[in-house]
Amino acid sequence: MASLKDVKMKISGVGKTKQITKAMHMVSSAKLRGAQQRIERFRPYADKFQELLANLSAGAGAGEHPLLAVRPEPKTCCIILVTSDRGLCGGFNSSLAQKALKLAGQKRDEGRKVYFVCIGRKGRDSIRISGFDFNPDFVRGLTSFTFQAACQIGGSVIDGFLEEKLDEVYLVYAKFVSTVRHEPTTLGLLPMKTPESAGGATGGGEKPGQAGLDYLYEPDVETLLAEILPKYLNAQIYRGLLDTSASEHAARMAAMDNATRNCDEIIKNLTLLYNKNRQASITRELIDIVSGADALK
Amino acid sequence: MEKNLQLDIVTPDNLILSRQVEYVGARAVGGDFGVLPGHVPFLSALAVGPLHYTADGRRKAAFVGGGFVEVSGDKVIILAERAELAENIDHARALEAKNRAEKRLLHPEAGMDADRAQMALIRAISRLRVCNIIS
C-alpha cells in the first residue's frame, strides 16, 4: 500500500497537471476564436471567387483548359495532407492520417503511384512510418501560415500536373463544421472541376440568369479562365488550411477539457484513498497505545 | 451624376474597402481602365499596379497586387491577392524592398530567383507610386 506521503505527492502532481490542461484549454479557445475570425474574413473572397468562376465558365466553353482536362489513364496521384504540428488534440491527427492512408491504399491498388505532400509535422510522421513517398517541404505548415504559403503549395502541384508528373491531386483536410464537430474530408483538386460541375444542384437555378448578363471580357474568356483557375486552386488550399487550423484548436480544446475533468476525478479518488489511509494509521496507533496500556495492568 | 458605384476590395485576409464612390480606375493586364456609373458588365484580370477612386469628390489611391475586377450594374468588385489603401502603405518598407530587389537584379547571385526579384521590384515601385500620389 502506498504511504501517506506518496499519495499526497501524487495528489499535488495531478493538481499541477490539471493546471496545465486548464491553461491549454484556455489558450486553444482563444486561438480557435482567432482561426474562426480568419475563416469569416476569408469567406467574402471565397464566395466572390466562386461566383466569378461560375460566371466565367458559364460564358465560356469550359473544359478546354489543361487544368480541367481529365487524364484518361492516371498513373500518379498526389495527396496533400493537412495536419497540425503539435499533438495533444485527441484523435485529430490520426484520423486525418488514416483517411489519407486509406485513400492512398485505394489508389495504390488501382495501380497508381502515390506521392504525399504533408503540411504539418504530425501528418509527415505518420506518412514516414507508412513508407509512402512524401515531399519534405512545408513541414511546419500550420503553426503560422499565410495566403502566400497556400499559393506556393498550389503552384508546385500545378507545375507537377502540367508537366504530367502528377495526374491527380487530392487534398485531405479537417472540415470545420462546428466547435464540436470536424470531419476529415477529401477534396479532389486536380483535374479541376468548375463550380457547376462540382456543385450540381446548388444554385443551379440562378446561374442562367447571371450568365444572361453580357459581360465584356478582357482580354478574353480563355485567358481569364487560365488566370483564374490556378488562383481558385490556391483559394481552395487556403480554405483547407484555415479549416484544419480551426478544427485543430477545437479538437485540442475538447481534449484538454476532457483531461481537466479526468484530473478532477483522479484527485477525488486519491483524496478518498488518502483519508482512508490516514484514518487507518490513526486507528493503528490507537491500538498500539491501548494494547500497551493493557499490558501494563 | 446622381448615381454612385459600390466599390468592394476583397483580399483573402480582409475586406479592405467597401464604400460608395464616383469613379474607379485601375490597371488591367491589357492596360489602364476607368469605370463610371452605368458601365457595361465587365470582367478582367488585374495587373500589379495602382488603383484610384473618387469618393465625395476627393481622389484617393490604393495598391492592388494582381487579381480580378468584376463590374456588374453599379457594383465594382476587386478580388486581389494583396491590396493596401494608400494610407496603410508602409513607405519605408516599400523603399527598402525596392532597394533590395534592385540590388538583387544588378548583382545576381547563384540560386537567385530573378522572376521573383523582378515581381518584388514591380510591387515596391507601384506601392511607392501610390504613396506619392497622396503625399
Chai-1 contact restraints between the chains, C-beta under 6 A:
chainA,res_idxA,chainB,res_idxB,connection_type,confidence,min_distance_angstrom,max_distance_angstrom,comment,restraint_id
A,R41,B,D13,contact,1.0,0.0,6.0,A-B,restraint_1
A,R41,B,N14,contact,1.0,0.0,6.0,A-B,restraint_2
A,F42,B,P12,contact,1.0,0.0,6.0,A-B,restraint_3
A,P44,B,V10,contact,1.0,0.0,6.0,A-B,restraint_4
A,P44,B,L15,contact,1.0,0.0,6.0,A-B,restraint_5
A,Y45,B,V10,contact,1.0,0.0,6.0,A-B,restraint_6
A,Y45,B,P12,contact,1.0,0.0,6.0,A-B,restraint_7
A,K48,B,V10,contact,1.0,0.0,6.0,A-B,restraint_8
A,K48,B,I77,contact,1.0,0.0,6.0,A-B,restraint_9
A,K48,B,L79,contact,1.0,0.0,6.0,A-B,restraint_10
A,L52,B,E70,contact,1.0,0.0,6.0,A-B,restraint_11
A,F147,B,P12,contact,1.0,0.0,6.0,A-B,restraint_12
A,L213,B,P41,contact,1.0,0.0,6.0,A-B,restraint_13
A,Y215,B,P41,contact,1.0,0.0,6.0,A-B,restraint_14
A,Y215,B,L43,contact,1.0,0.0,6.0,A-B,restraint_15
A,L216,B,V40,contact,1.0,0.0,6.0,A-B,restraint_16
A,L216,B,F42,contact,1.0,0.0,6.0,A-B,restraint_17
A,Y217,B,L43,contact,1.0,0.0,6.0,A-B,restraint_18
A,E218,B,G30,contact,1.0,0.0,6.0,A-B,restraint_19
A,E218,B,S44,contact,1.0,0.0,6.0,A-B,restraint_20
A,P219,B,G30,contact,1.0,0.0,6.0,A-B,restraint_21
A,L224,B,A45,contact,1.0,0.0,6.0,A-B,restraint_22
A,E227,B,A45,contact,1.0,0.0,6.0,A-B,restraint_23
